[in-house]
Amino acid sequence: MRIFKFGGASVKDAPSVKNVASVLKKVGYEDVLIIVSAMGKTTNALEAVVETYQNKPEQLKTVIQELEAFHLDIVEDLLGENKAPLVEKVRGLIQELLTFFEYNKSPNYSFVYDQAVSFGELLSTTIIVDYLVSIGLPATWLDARQCIKTDNYYRDANLDWETTQSKIKALVNGAKLIVSQGFIGSDSNNFTTTLGREGSDYSAAIFGYALGAESVTIWKDVPGVLNGDPRHFENTVLLNQISYREAIELAFYGASVIHPKTLQPLQRKEIPLYVRSFIAPEGKGTAVSKGQTLDPYVPCFIIKKDQVLLKLSSLDFSFIVEDNISDIFALLSRFQMRVELIQNSAISFSVVVNNKYNRLEELLVELRAKYKVTVTEDVNLFTVRHFDQAAKEKVRSYGEKILLEQRTRETLQVVLAN
């Protein structure tokens, strides 16, 4: 079996959905399991729905109706006069969403987030399956929540590998073309969980690992993995081949094409990962597999925007030692701060964090009780793998002030004021 993953950009509207069908016809759709993300910017729209529920509940129905209209327009464009059964399914899902908000009693924002935002994938896969069937492709819908079992760490759930594998093997039957959702799973109480933003790639890897797939292919709007995001870096180069280890390093530092959790399960079974273009599916794209580190061997550029740089020193000018560092990391974990870079000296400790959960102010209250803290928000963290002198100069040109710089033999990291 082959696993294909189509992200939001590849199913953003009716022509895009038709293109997915075209890609399947060109590359073959027998013994294929497709993982699909929410359509276009639907995840963002559903995040806005959650914010409206929390802060302006009187406007909730209006924003959900906008979401419904967006999907029904796509249904109309895809199926025309034969749309009625699919319209009913879409409206049924929208009603489920409204019902959840009506009866929810949980004050846990992350729980509410997962129950609501997951409807993006449920809507997209429902629409795509019905369209594929309407044009003669034998598609079958599979609820990923019955397969992907996790703990209840909502918004970034941890996988129960043993249960998940047994569920996937039991539920993925002999159907030739299966469509399921990326990003979502469920906990032991069958409440919906999510795997973190961009978690659909991880979903594809989970299914690939559990099924011992021939390959996993991520279909993108780029020709493959480039040595930098073309939205931020000029003259990018297509990487034909990346080793598993190098791809894991790139993902760890934040390369946006491949989700950090995606590669490890594939490496364990040596399942090749391909990144190919849904715009030009005849292209070979990038292969992530056993082999040479990089082909071609060039510097690779990564940027993480909107980070926070914290510089800590002791209030009494004493050394920052193991006990202090342990205490700092415990606080970072408690307030859900992802650590992107650390640097310490005898009397100071610097850390770049991602304030994903907007808990910076809570953290600072705790830190300032024990340390002198300097905070610089909205900084950019640049990482260059396999850097050379030209790469160093290129990165430094992106900002006027270098706040922190760190390098190893293979990797250069620079924090620049925005």
Order of alpha helices (4+ residues) and beta strands (2+ residues): beta-alpha-beta-alpha-alpha-alpha-alpha-alpha-beta-alpha-beta-beta-beta-alpha-beta-beta-alpha-alpha-beta-beta-beta-beta-alpha-beta-beta-alpha-beta-alpha-beta-beta
